[in-house]
């Protein structure tokens, strides 16, 4: 099957159609335009504004565009080097605890898999 090339104008119009149509889904718009859903998703990532028209007509953030907020605490602008070191050491300690927890869970799962694999020999 030959690869289709779409103009940039078509791509932008497709994204605009998705963002401005109340209650539109990627699947629905892609089917209407005769394109693959993944293609439209890529265009939304590239050309989208991150805003979507909800079914009630209000503008909301698009569910396809993740927010740029990080799960970690924000860094204060006036942070001193000592505060930065303390913050990073605390974060490092939390990451070590998480790593230890994950390693323990992995070991338990490996043992369970070996146990159940031995049980299923017929």
Buried (B, 14 or more C-beta within 10 A) or exposed (E): EEEEEEEEEEBBBBBEBBBEBEEBEBEEBBEEBEBEBEBBBEBBEEBBEBEBBEEEEEEEEBEBBEEEEEEEEEEEEEEEEEEEEEBEEEEEEEEEEEEEEEEEEEEEEEEEEEEEEEEEEE
